[in-house]
Amino acid sequence: MRRTCVIGAGPSGLAASKVLASRNVPFDCFEAGSGIGGLWRYGNDNGMSGVYASLHANISKESMSFSSLAMPETYPVFPHHSMVLAYLEDYAASFGLRRHIVFGTRVTSVRPLDDGGWEVVCRRRGGVAEETRRYTEVVVANGHHWDPRLPAPALPGAEEFGGTAIHSHDYRTPDRYAGRRVLVIGMGNSACEIAAEISRTSARTFLSARDAAHLFPKMLLGRPADHLVWSPLSDLPRFVKDPALRLLLRLTRGAPARYGLPEPVRGPLAGHPSTSDELLAQLARGAVTPKPGVSSFGRDTAVFRDGSRESVDAVVYATGYRISFPFMEPSVFAASDGRTELYLRTVPPRVPGLYFMGLAQPSGAAFPLLEPQAEWIAELIEGAVALPSPTDMTRAITHEWRRHRKTYVSTYRHGIEIDFRSYRRALRRERRAGRRRAGSAVPALPAVAGSAPAADAL
């Protein structure tokens, strides 16, 4: 009897569960914590949430909603994390998902069986004994913002630094930094927001970034900046869109030099957007001092690449997360260097019955992409669609990575970056092509040399 295992009850696992349940596909969803929500559950007892007390979504409620359930009209444009969790709770209740979720149960091992299917080993919280189950498919939805990534190798002198040092995953409130000299390392959303918050009560706050980055305000021309994904601007060719967006930022935000920031060399679409109104205000007030990358630490100092030196009491590493699967041997699947060798960010070509949810970082919100991705997975499980051959999928992935390297910054952080609209279009095309493959008794013709199915899924 076919039965699917879903790992995780965050947004990706909930979307997978909703779609599988609606299609009457038998499945179990395992969640290590005692509640749903994943990283959106503040203080999640699964130990994987890095949400801090004041965090608000940096994506508008309209862009963030699942396709099957809108966020409440009463929500502000950028909801607090508690509101996002309440929305996810409502999503789970609306589609009766809790009865499918086994809470307080951590998956410790997932391995393919020689005769087909998967062995999944679980351990309940507080228990010693492990339980082994067999499934025909596994959907991995364990997220990619939970395993803190620190500089490797460590920055010179980091072990000699006498102050406190944490990863942003462990940051909750600014109280402990009042009156202190704080260095925040990074230029992503968490770095920007945490530096701005800490600077309101700290003695000094420094924000260190190795490379200059475009800093977006949350609102552009009176609309949430993420609405650009849906605007006519998004349909323009990239060589037009990039300078147009750069000009729009200059007109609405001003030159980076006005905030003490260097001018980015790359275009605004070459990296994941960093969005923060608060940081722009604190930079303008001089409450946050921008610095280049750190070259070394002393016992109570940080030395920067421009040769400057600052006294520092505390460091917050907002340096991102590793993509990891602790329950799976690397020989089965791994994301080396932040890259995921997955067809349409979902299917490992040569590992039948294994699927991944949410391993993509769009410029806008990920939620609207999750249900279509889950629909495709469900169709594959049901046999309603068929995949290309492993060779064709591998060729498509190679083609995709060539385009990815030309489009985005070559860093770990951008290994799973995608264009929202391109990915959605590619997914639709693949589902149509999959139905044709499944319904045809004639073997598919070999791909023309140099071509690849759905190769524009950035």
C-alpha positions in Angstrom: 0.0 0.0 0.0 1.4 3.4 -1.0 2.0 5.9 1.8 4.0 9.1 1.8 6.1 10.6 4.6 6.3 14.4 4.9 9.1 15.8 7.1 8.3 19.1 8.8 5.1 21.1 9.6 6.3 24.6 8.6 4.9 26.4 5.6 6.3 23.9 3.1 5.1 20.8 5.1 1.7 22.3 5.6 1.3 23.1 1.9 2.4 19.5 1.0 0.0 18.1 3.6 -2.9 20.3 2.4 -2.5 19.1 -1.2 -1.9 15.4 -0.4 -5.0 15.4 1.9 -7.2 17.1 -0.7 -6.2 14.3 -3.2 -6.7 11.6 -0.6 -3.1 10.5 -0.9 -2.3 8.6 2.3 0.6 10.2 4.2 2.0 11.0 7.6 3.6 14.4 8.5 6.3 14.3 11.3 7.1 17.5 13.2 9.8 17.6 15.8 8.1 20.5 17.7 4.8 20.5 19.6 3.1 22.9 17.1 3.0 23.9 13.5 4.7 26.9 11.9 8.4 26.0 11.7 10.5 29.2 11.9 7.4 31.3 12.3 6.7 29.9 15.8 8.6 32.1 18.3 10.6 30.0 20.7 9.6 26.8 18.8 10.5 23.9 21.0 11.9 22.0 18.0 14.9 24.3 18.4 14.9 25.4 14.8 13.2 28.9 14.9 15.4 32.0 14.8 12.5 34.4 15.0 13.3 37.4 17.3 10.7 39.2 19.4 10.1 42.3 17.2 10.3 40.6 13.8 7.8 41.6 11.1 7.6 40.0 7.7 9.5 41.9 5.1 7.0 40.7 2.4 3.5 42.2 2.2 0.5 40.2 3.3 -0.8 40.1 -0.3 2.4 38.6 -1.7 2.9 36.3 1.3 -0.5 34.5 1.2 -1.0 30.9 0.0 -3.0 30.8 -3.2 -5.8 29.0 -1.4 -6.2 31.3 1.6 -5.6 35.0 1.8 -4.2 36.7 4.9 -6.9 38.6 6.8 -7.7 42.1 5.5 -7.3 43.4 9.1 -3.6 42.5 9.0 -1.1 45.4 8.5 0.8 45.5 5.3 3.8 43.8 6.9 2.5 41.5 9.7 4.2 40.6 12.9 5.5 37.1 13.2 2.7 36.2 15.7 0.2 37.1 13.0 2.0 35.0 10.4 1.8 32.1 12.9 -1.9 32.7 13.5 -2.4 32.7 9.7 -0.6 29.3 9.4 -2.7 28.0 12.3 -5.8 29.1 10.5 -4.5 27.4 7.3 -4.0 24.1 9.1 -7.5 24.3 10.7 -9.2 25.3 7.5 -8.0 22.2 5.7 -8.0 19.8 8.7 -4.3 19.2 8.7 -3.6 18.5 12.3 -5.0 15.0 12.2 -2.3 14.1 9.7 0.6 15.5 11.8 2.6 13.5 14.4 3.9 16.2 16.8 7.0 15.9 19.0 8.5 13.3 16.7 11.9 13.9 15.1 12.9 12.0 11.9 16.4 10.6 12.6 17.0 8.6 9.5 15.8 8.4 5.9 17.3 5.8 3.6 16.3 4.2 0.3 15.5 0.5 0.3 17.0 -1.9 -2.2 13.6 -3.2 -3.2 12.1 0.3 -3.6 10.6 2.7 -1.1 12.1 4.3 1.9 12.9 3.4 5.5 12.1 6.3 7.9 13.2 6.1 11.5 11.6 8.4 14.1 12.1 9.2 17.8 9.4 10.7 19.9 10.4 13.5 22.3 11.6 12.2 25.6 11.7 8.6 24.3 14.7 6.4 23.9 13.3 3.8 21.5 13.2 4.6 17.8 10.3 3.6 15.5 11.0 2.4 11.9 8.4 2.8 9.2 8.3 2.1 5.5 7.0 4.6 2.9 6.8 4.6 -0.8 7.8 8.3 -1.1 9.4 11.0 1.1 8.7 14.7 0.9 11.5 16.7 2.7 10.1 20.0 4.0 12.6 20.7 6.9 13.3 24.3 5.8 16.6 26.1 5.1 16.7 28.8 7.8 17.5 26.8 10.9 21.1 25.5 10.7 23.3 28.6 11.5 26.3 29.2 9.2 29.3 30.9 10.6 32.4 32.0 8.7 34.6 29.0 7.7 37.4 29.1 8.4 36.8 31.3 11.5 37.9 34.9 11.2 41.5 35.4 12.5 41.4 36.1 16.3 37.8 35.1 16.7 38.8 32.5 19.4 40.6 35.3 21.3 37.7 37.7 21.3 36.7 38.3 24.9 33.2 39.6 24.3 30.0 37.8 23.6 29.4 36.3 20.1 26.2 34.7 18.8 24.6 33.9 15.5 21.5 35.9 14.7 19.6 32.6 15.0 20.0 33.0 18.8 19.1 36.7 18.9 15.8 37.5 20.6 15.7 41.0 22.1 18.2 44.0 22.2 18.1 44.2 26.0 21.5 42.6 26.5 23.2 45.1 24.1 22.1 48.3 25.9 25.1 50.5 26.4 27.5 48.1 24.6 29.6 48.4 21.5 28.1 45.9 19.1 29.3 44.6 15.7 26.7 43.0 13.4 28.3 41.0 10.5 26.2 40.6 7.4 24.0 42.6 5.0 20.9 40.4 4.7 17.5 41.2 6.1 18.3 39.9 9.6 21.6 41.8 9.8 19.9 45.1 8.7 16.9 44.8 11.1 18.9 43.5 14.1 21.6 46.3 13.7 18.8 48.9 13.5 17.1 47.6 16.6 20.2 47.2 18.7 21.4 50.7 17.7 18.5 52.3 19.6 20.0 51.5 23.0 23.6 50.5 22.3 26.6 52.7 22.8 27.8 52.1 19.3 26.6 49.8 16.5 28.7 48.8 13.5 27.4 46.9 10.5 30.1 45.0 8.6 29.6 43.7 5.1 32.2 42.1 2.8 30.4 43.4 -0.4 28.3 46.4 -1.1 24.6 45.5 -1.4 21.5 47.3 -2.6 19.2 48.2 0.3 15.6 48.4 -0.5 13.0 50.4 1.4 9.9 48.3 2.3 7.7 50.8 0.3 8.4 52.1 -3.2 6.1 54.7 -4.7 3.6 54.2 -2.0 3.4 50.4 -2.6 5.2 47.5 -0.9 8.4 46.9 -2.8 7.7 43.2 -3.3 4.7 44.2 -5.5 7.3 44.9 -8.2 7.2 41.1 -8.8 3.7 41.6 -10.2 4.2 45.0 -11.9 4.8 45.6 -15.6 8.5 46.2 -14.7 8.9 42.5 -14.0 8.1 41.6 -17.7 10.9 43.8 -19.1 14.1 42.1 -20.3 16.8 42.0 -17.7 19.1 44.5 -19.4 16.2 47.1 -19.2 14.8 46.0 -15.8 18.1 46.2 -13.9 19.0 49.8 -14.7 15.3 50.8 -14.3 15.2 49.4 -10.8 18.5 51.0 -10.0 17.1 54.4 -11.1 13.9 53.8 -9.1 15.9 53.1 -6.0 18.0 56.3 -6.5 14.8 58.4 -6.9 13.0 57.0 -3.9 15.9 56.2 -1.5 18.7 58.4 -2.7 22.3 57.5 -3.3 23.9 54.9 -1.0 26.6 57.5 -0.1 24.0 59.6 1.7 23.8 56.8 4.2 27.6 56.2 4.4 27.3 53.0 2.2 29.4 52.2 -0.8 27.9 52.1 -4.3 27.1 48.4 -5.2 29.0 47.2 -8.3 26.4 44.7 -9.3 22.8 45.4 -10.3 19.9 45.2 -7.8 18.7 41.9 -9.3 22.0 40.1 -8.9 21.3 39.2 -5.3 18.5 38.6 -2.8 17.1 42.0 -1.8 17.9 43.3 1.6 14.9 45.4 2.9 14.9 47.7 5.8 13.4 51.2 6.4 14.7 51.2 10.0 18.3 50.7 9.0 18.1 53.5 6.5 16.8 55.8 9.2 19.5 54.7 11.7 22.3 55.1 9.2 21.1 58.6 8.4 21.1 59.4 12.1 24.6 58.0 12.6 23.3 55.4 15.0 24.7 52.7 12.8 28.2 52.9 11.4 28.8 51.0 8.2 32.1 49.1 7.9 33.7 46.9 5.4 34.4 43.2 6.0 36.2 42.1 9.2 39.9 41.1 8.7 40.6 40.0 12.3 39.6 40.3 16.0 41.5 41.2 19.1 40.4 40.6 22.6 38.1 43.7 22.5 38.6 45.0 19.0 37.7 44.3 15.4 40.0 45.2 12.5 38.4 45.9 9.2 39.6 45.4 5.6 40.2 49.1 5.2 42.7 49.0 8.1 40.3 50.7 10.6 39.9 49.4 14.1 37.0 49.6 16.5 36.5 48.7 20.1 33.8 46.0 20.3 32.0 44.3 23.3 29.7 42.0 21.3 29.3 40.4 17.9 26.2 39.1 16.1 27.0 36.9 13.1 24.1 37.4 10.7 25.8 35.2 8.2 23.0 33.0 7.0 22.2 29.3 7.2 23.4 26.0 5.8 21.1 23.8 3.8 21.3 20.5 5.6 19.5 17.2 6.1 20.8 15.6 9.3 18.5 12.6 8.8 20.0 11.7 5.4 23.4 10.4 4.3 25.2 12.8 1.9 25.5 9.8 -0.5 21.7 10.0 -0.8 21.4 13.8 -1.2 23.3 16.8 0.0 23.5 20.5 -0.9 27.2 21.1 -1.2 28.2 24.8 -1.4 24.5 25.8 -1.1 23.6 24.2 -4.4 20.8 21.8 -4.8 21.0 19.4 -7.8 17.3 19.2 -8.2 15.1 19.2 -11.2 12.8 22.3 -10.9 14.2 22.6 -7.3 12.2 19.5 -6.4 13.4 16.2 -7.8 16.8 14.6 -7.5 17.1 12.9 -11.0 18.4 9.5 -9.9 16.7 9.1 -6.5 13.1 7.8 -7.2 10.4 8.7 -4.7 12.3 11.6 -3.0 11.0 15.1 -3.3 12.0 18.4 -1.7 9.7 21.3 -0.8 10.6 25.0 -0.4 14.3 24.7 -1.3 14.1 27.9 -3.3 14.6 31.6 -2.4 12.5 33.9 -4.6 12.9 37.6 -4.7 9.3 37.8 -3.3 7.5 35.5 -1.0 7.8 31.7 -1.1 4.4 30.8 0.1 2.5 31.3 -3.2 4.9 28.8 -4.9 4.5 26.0 -2.3 1.0 24.8 -3.3 1.8 24.5 -7.0 5.0 22.7 -6.2 3.0 20.3 -3.9 0.4 19.8 -6.6 3.2 18.6 -9.0 4.6 16.3 -6.4 1.1 14.9 -5.7 0.6 14.3 -9.4 3.9 12.5 -9.6 2.9 10.3 -6.7 -0.4 9.5 -8.3 1.1 8.8 -11.7 -0.9 11.5 -13.3 2.3 13.0 -14.7 5.7 11.5 -15.6 9.2 12.9 -15.3 11.7 13.3 -18.1 14.4 10.7 -18.1 17.2 11.1 -15.5 19.6 12.1 -18.2 17.3 14.9 -19.5 16.7 16.1 -15.9 20.4 16.2 -15.3 20.9 18.1 -18.5 18.2 20.6 -17.5 19.9 21.2 -14.1 23.3 21.8 -15.7 21.7 24.3 -18.1 19.9 26.0 -15.2 23.2 26.4 -13.2 24.9 28.0 -16.2 22.1 30.6 -16.4 22.1 30.9 -12.6 25.8 31.8 -12.6 25.2 34.6 -15.1 22.3 36.0 -13.2 23.1 35.9 -9.5 26.1 36.5 -7.2 28.2 33.3 -6.8 27.8 33.0 -3.0 26.4 30.3 -0.8 23.5 32.5 0.1 22.4 32.7 -3.5 22.7 29.0 -4.3 18.9 28.5 -4.2 17.9 32.0 -5.6 15.2 31.9 -8.2 13.0 34.3 -10.2 9.4 34.0 -8.9 7.7 34.4 -12.3 10.1 32.2 -14.3 9.9 29.4 -11.8 6.1 29.5 -11.7 5.9 29.4 -15.5 8.4 26.6 -15.7 6.4 24.5 -13.2 3.2 25.0 -15.2 5.0 23.9 -18.4 6.5 20.8 -16.7 3.1 19.8 -15.3 1.6 20.0 -18.8 4.5 18.1 -20.4 4.3 15.5 -17.6 0.6 14.8 -18.4 1.6 14.2 -22.0 4.4 11.9 -21.0 2.1 9.9 -18.7 -0.7 9.6 -21.3 1.5 8.6 -24.2 2.3 5.0 -24.9 5.1 6.0 -27.3 8.5 6.5 -25.7 9.6 10.1 -25.5 12.0 11.2 -28.2 15.5 12.0 -27.0 16.2 15.6 -26.3 17.8 17.6 -29.0 21.5 18.3 -28.2 21.8 21.5 -26.3 18.2 21.6 -25.2 16.8 20.9 -21.8 13.2 20.7 -20.4 12.1 23.6 -18.3 15.5 25.1 -18.5 14.5 28.6 -17.7 13.4 27.8 -14.2 15.8 30.2 -12.5 
